[in-house]
Amino acid sequence: MAYCKDAILLSGCLLLSSSVFAEKSGDSANYIGENHQVSQEESDSWWQATHQSVSETVGSWSRNIDAFLSGNNSIQSNESYVRMRFGPIFSSDGVDGFFNFNARLKLPNTKNRLRLVIESDGDNLTNDNKTSEATRDSSVVNSAVKSNVSAAVRYIKKSWGADFDSGVLLEFPLNPFLRARFSQGHEYQQWRWYQQEEAFAYYSEGTGLRYKLGYAHQLGDTFQYGGRFGSTWLAQDDEIYYREDFFLSQALNDKNRLLYQLSFLQAEGGDTGGDSVLYFVDYSRLLHKNWLIGHVKPQMTYQEDENYRGEFSLTLSLEILFGDSYLAHK
C-alpha cells in the first residue's frame, strides 16, 4: 500500500506540474495577490536554482575531464548532458514505477573523439524483447536503488562510422564489458535511412550481436512517419529476438507532441517470453523552458504467454535534462 500511495502521489504531481511549472503570462500580476506572488516566486526559485546548480556541475565535470585527458584547458560550454526520466506505471497488476538515468559527457578537446557514457540500465543487453520500461520495479525508489549503473569511455572513429565502448558495470565485483558499433546512413530530401551493426561482450552477462535498420520520412513541418527493425542474438542462451516498430510523430505546436507506435516482437530459442504485439500513444509536453518535459503514455499489450489477452497500462513520467545547453541564461 505504501508503494501505491507513493505512485499515486507522483502521478498527481505530474498532472499538476503543467500548471505549477508553466511560465507566467506578462499580465498575471494584475490579478494575483502580492502574498501569493511572493510565495510563487519563492516556490519557483528553489527548483530552478537546483537545476541551474546541477547543470553547471555537469558542465564543469565535462570540462575538467576534457582538460585532464587532452591536456588543454577549455572554458567553452559543450553539449554534455544528463537525462533523468521517472514515474509510475498503472496496470491491472497494480502500480509499479521506473527510473531511468543516462549521461553523455562530450570531450571536444580530444578532437571530439571521446565520450564518457553513464547509464542506469547498464546490464540491459537489448530492448528488442522489452514491452515496457526496462527499469520497471515495484516503485520509482526501488527502481532507482536497484539500477545497475554502467560507466564507459566511448571512442568515436567518424571516418569508419564507428564507436567503441570500454567500461564496467558498477556492481561488486566490477563487471567489465566491451561494445563496438558501426553505423551507416543517408538523407535524401525528406527521406532518411540508417543501419547499425553491433557486437558486445560482458564478463558475466555473455556476448551477442545486434542489428538495426530504420527509415523516416518528413511530411511538412508537423508530421514524420517511419519504421525500425531490430534483431539481437544472445550467445549465452542461444536466443534471438526480433522487433519491428512503425511510428507516426505529430508536432501539435512548439510545446506539445504526439507519438503513435505499433510494435511486433518475436523470439526464438531458450527460455524466451514468446511473441507480443503492442501499441501506444506518447503525449509529451514541454513544461518549462527546454529541460522539463511531461509524458502521458497509454498502452495496450498482447502477449502469447497470456493467450493474447489485451493488457492496458498507463505510464506517467517526468523527463529532466541537465547541462550547459539547459542553463537558465541560455
C-alpha positions, 0 to 999 in steps of 0.5 A: 500500500505504501508503494501505491500511495507513493505512485499515486502521489507522483502521478498527481504531481505530474498532472499538476506540474503543467500548471505549477511549472508553466511560465507566467503570462506578462499580465498575471500580476494584475490579478494575483495577490502580492502574498501569493506572488511572493510565495510563487516566486519563492516556490519557483526559485528553489527548483530552478536554482537546483537545476541551474546548480546541477547543470553547471556541475555537469558542465564543469565535470565535462570540462575538467575531464576534457582538460585532464585527458587532452591536456588543454584547458577549455572554458567553452560550454559543450553539449554534455548532458544528463537525462533523468526520466521517472514515474509510475506505471498503472496496470491491472497488476497494480502500480509499479514505477521506473527510473531511468538515468543516462549521461553523455559527457562530450570531450571536444578537446580530444578532437571530439573523439571521446565520450564518457557514457553513464547509464542506469540500465547498464546490464540491459543487453537489448530492448528488442524483447522489452514491452515496457520500461526496462527499469520497471520495479515495484516503485520509482525508489526501488527502481532507482536503488536497484539500477545497475549503473554502467560507466564507459569511455566511448571512442568515436572513429567518424571516418569508419562510422564507428564507436567503441565502448570500454567500461564496467558495470558498477556492481561488486565485483566490477563487471567489465564489458566491451561494445563496438558499433558501426553505423551507416546512413543517408538523407535524401530530401525528406527521406532518411535511412540508417543501419547499425551493426553491433557486437558486445561482450560482458564478463558475466552477462555473455556476448551477442550481436545486434542489428538495426535498420530504420527509415523516416520520412518528413511530411511538412513541418508537423508530421514524420512517419517511419519504421525500425527493425531490430534483431539481437542474438544472445550467445549465452542462451542461444536466443534471438529476438526480433522487433519491428516498430512503425511510428507516426510523430505529430508536432501539435505546436512548439510545446506539445507532441504526439507519438503513435507506435505499433510494435511486433516482437518475436523470439526464438530459442531458450527460455524466451517470453514468446511473441507480443504485439503492442501499441501506444500513444506518447503525449509529451509536453514541454513544461518549462523552458527546454529541460522539463518535459511531461509524458502521458503514455497509454498502452495496450499489450498482447502477449502469447504467454497470456493467450493474447489477452489485451493488457492496458497500462498507463505510464506517467513520467517526468523527463529532466535534462541537465547541462550547459545547453539547459542553463537558465541564461541560455 
